[in-house]
Amino acid sequence: MKRNISGEIWQIFENIVKKTARGVLHIFRIEPSETALDNFMQLVKFGLVGFLNTSITYITYAVLVWLGVYYIIASVIGFILSVLNAVYWNNKHVFKADGSSKRSILVQGNQHSPP
């Protein structure tokens, strides 16, 4: 059986953040609904992916410029890598689709094309 390690990591992260949020809110005698916690978790994951994208862009740019690649080319490569990273993580773990809908750039792109 194939293990989904990235899914397991996200699940552990989600459990830690939800328990921490519940604990902090409990101090103030606030009991959040499961929907509120899910929405908060989505925001936290989106922010984490954004931070990771910024890091990928900067590190790629810095390494490529250090290696002598022209700075505009290095910037474009860093941007492309961060966009690919964002698409993967946001589609797979942040904005999960239910089983009834397809999620891909091509499908989303076709939905917005003029008739």
PASE-890884 format. One record per residue (C-alpha): residue in three letters; x, y, z; residue number from 1. Coordinates in steps of 0.2 Angstrom, whole numbers, plus 5000, padded with zeros to 4 digits. Example, Ala and Ser with C-alpha at 12.3 -4.5 7.8 and 13.67 -1.06 7.14 Angstrom:
BEGIN
<type:Ala xx:5062 yy:4978 zz:5039 seq:1>
<type:Ser xx:5068 yy:4995 zz:5036 seq:2>
This chain:
BEGIN
<type:Met xx:5000 yy:5000 zz:5000 seq:1>
<type:Lys xx:5007 yy:5017 zz:4995 seq:2>
<type:Arg xx:5009 yy:5030 zz:5009 seq:3>
<type:Asn xx:5005 yy:5048 zz:5007 seq:4>
<type:Ile xx:5019 yy:5056 zz:5017 seq:5>
<type:Ser xx:5014 yy:5074 zz:5013 seq:6>
<type:Gly xx:4996 yy:5071 zz:5018 seq:7>
<type:Glu xx:5002 yy:5063 zz:5034 seq:8>
<type:Ile xx:5013 yy:5078 zz:5038 seq:9>
<type:Trp xx:4999 yy:5090 zz:5034 seq:10>
<type:Gln xx:4988 yy:5080 zz:5046 seq:11>
<type:Ile xx:5000 yy:5081 zz:5060 seq:12>
<type:Phe xx:5003 yy:5100 zz:5057 seq:13>
<type:Glu xx:4984 yy:5102 zz:5056 seq:14>
<type:Asn xx:4981 yy:5093 zz:5073 seq:15>
<type:Ile xx:4994 yy:5103 zz:5082 seq:16>
<type:Val xx:4988 yy:5120 zz:5076 seq:17>
<type:Lys xx:4969 yy:5115 zz:5080 seq:18>
<type:Lys xx:4974 yy:5109 zz:5097 seq:19>
<type:Thr xx:4984 yy:5125 zz:5100 seq:20>
<type:Ala xx:4970 yy:5136 zz:5094 seq:21>
<type:Arg xx:4957 yy:5127 zz:5105 seq:22>
<type:Gly xx:4969 yy:5129 zz:5120 seq:23>
<type:Val xx:4971 yy:5148 zz:5117 seq:24>
<type:Leu xx:4953 yy:5151 zz:5114 seq:25>
<type:His xx:4948 yy:5140 zz:5129 seq:26>
<type:Ile xx:4958 yy:5153 zz:5140 seq:27>
<type:Phe xx:4946 yy:5166 zz:5134 seq:28>
<type:Arg xx:4931 yy:5154 zz:5136 seq:29>
<type:Ile xx:4928 yy:5153 zz:5118 seq:30>
<type:Glu xx:4922 yy:5137 zz:5110 seq:31>
<type:Pro xx:4925 yy:5138 zz:5091 seq:32>
<type:Ser xx:4915 yy:5127 zz:5079 seq:33>
<type:Glu xx:4923 yy:5114 zz:5069 seq:34>
<type:Thr xx:4919 yy:5124 zz:5053 seq:35>
<type:Ala xx:4928 yy:5139 zz:5061 seq:36>
<type:Leu xx:4943 yy:5129 zz:5065 seq:37>
<type:Asp xx:4943 yy:5122 zz:5047 seq:38>
<type:Asn xx:4943 yy:5139 zz:5040 seq:39>
<type:Phe xx:4957 yy:5145 zz:5052 seq:40>
<type:Met xx:4967 yy:5130 zz:5047 seq:41>
<type:Gln xx:4965 yy:5134 zz:5028 seq:42>
<type:Leu xx:4971 yy:5152 zz:5032 seq:43>
<type:Val xx:4986 yy:5145 zz:5041 seq:44>
<type:Lys xx:4990 yy:5133 zz:5027 seq:45>
<type:Phe xx:4988 yy:5146 zz:5014 seq:46>
<type:Gly xx:5000 yy:5157 zz:5024 seq:47>
<type:Leu xx:5013 yy:5143 zz:5026 seq:48>
<type:Val xx:5012 yy:5140 zz:5007 seq:49>
<type:Gly xx:5015 yy:5158 zz:5003 seq:50>
<type:Phe xx:5030 yy:5159 zz:5015 seq:51>
<type:Leu xx:5037 yy:5144 zz:5006 seq:52>
<type:Asn xx:5034 yy:5151 zz:4989 seq:53>
<type:Thr xx:5043 yy:5167 zz:4994 seq:54>
<type:Ser xx:5058 yy:5157 zz:5001 seq:55>
<type:Ile xx:5059 yy:5146 zz:4985 seq:56>
<type:Thr xx:5059 yy:5162 zz:4975 seq:57>
<type:Tyr xx:5072 yy:5171 zz:4985 seq:58>
<type:Ile xx:5084 yy:5156 zz:4987 seq:59>
<type:Thr xx:5083 yy:5151 zz:4969 seq:60>
<type:Tyr xx:5087 yy:5169 zz:4964 seq:61>
<type:Ala xx:5101 yy:5170 zz:4976 seq:62>
<type:Val xx:5109 yy:5154 zz:4971 seq:63>
<type:Leu xx:5107 yy:5156 zz:4952 seq:64>
<type:Val xx:5114 yy:5174 zz:4953 seq:65>
<type:Trp xx:5129 yy:5167 zz:4964 seq:66>
<type:Leu xx:5132 yy:5154 zz:4950 seq:67>
<type:Gly xx:5133 yy:5168 zz:4937 seq:68>
<type:Val xx:5116 yy:5167 zz:4929 seq:69>
<type:Tyr xx:5109 yy:5184 zz:4923 seq:70>
<type:Tyr xx:5098 yy:5191 zz:4937 seq:71>
<type:Ile xx:5082 yy:5193 zz:4926 seq:72>
<type:Ile xx:5083 yy:5174 zz:4921 seq:73>
<type:Ala xx:5087 yy:5169 zz:4939 seq:74>
<type:Ser xx:5071 yy:5179 zz:4944 seq:75>
<type:Val xx:5060 yy:5171 zz:4931 seq:76>
<type:Ile xx:5066 yy:5154 zz:4936 seq:77>
<type:Gly xx:5063 yy:5157 zz:4954 seq:78>
<type:Phe xx:5046 yy:5164 zz:4950 seq:79>
<type:Ile xx:5041 yy:5148 zz:4939 seq:80>
<type:Leu xx:5047 yy:5136 zz:4953 seq:81>
<type:Ser xx:5037 yy:5145 zz:4966 seq:82>
<type:Val xx:5021 yy:5146 zz:4956 seq:83>
<type:Leu xx:5023 yy:5127 zz:4952 seq:84>
<type:Asn xx:5025 yy:5124 zz:4971 seq:85>
<type:Ala xx:5010 yy:5135 zz:4975 seq:86>
<type:Val xx:4999 yy:5126 zz:4962 seq:87>
<type:Tyr xx:5004 yy:5109 zz:4969 seq:88>
<type:Trp xx:5002 yy:5113 zz:4988 seq:89>
<type:Asn xx:4986 yy:5124 zz:4986 seq:90>
<type:Asn xx:4977 yy:5111 zz:4975 seq:91>
<type:Lys xx:4983 yy:5096 zz:4985 seq:92>
<type:His xx:4982 yy:5101 zz:5003 seq:93>
<type:Val xx:4975 yy:5119 zz:5006 seq:94>
<type:Phe xx:4960 yy:5120 zz:4995 seq:95>
<type:Lys xx:4954 yy:5102 zz:4995 seq:96>
<type:Ala xx:4940 yy:5098 zz:4983 seq:97>
<type:Asp xx:4927 yy:5085 zz:4987 seq:98>
<type:Gly xx:4926 yy:5070 zz:4976 seq:99>
<type:Ser xx:4912 yy:5077 zz:4965 seq:100>
<type:Ser xx:4923 yy:5091 zz:4957 seq:101>
<type:Lys xx:4939 yy:5091 zz:4947 seq:102>
<type:Arg xx:4953 yy:5102 zz:4952 seq:103>
<type:Ser xx:4966 yy:5107 zz:4939 seq:104>
<type:Ile xx:4972 yy:5122 zz:4931 seq:105>
<type:Leu xx:4966 yy:5116 zz:4914 seq:106>
<type:Val xx:4948 yy:5113 zz:4920 seq:107>
<type:Gln xx:4947 yy:5130 zz:4929 seq:108>
<type:Gly xx:4954 yy:5139 zz:4914 seq:109>
<type:Asn xx:4941 yy:5131 zz:4903 seq:110>
<type:Gln xx:4927 yy:5136 zz:4914 seq:111>
<type:His xx:4931 yy:5155 zz:4912 seq:112>
<type:Ser xx:4934 yy:5155 zz:4893 seq:113>
<type:Pro xx:4921 yy:5164 zz:4883 seq:114>
<type:Pro xx:4908 yy:5154 zz:4873 seq:115>
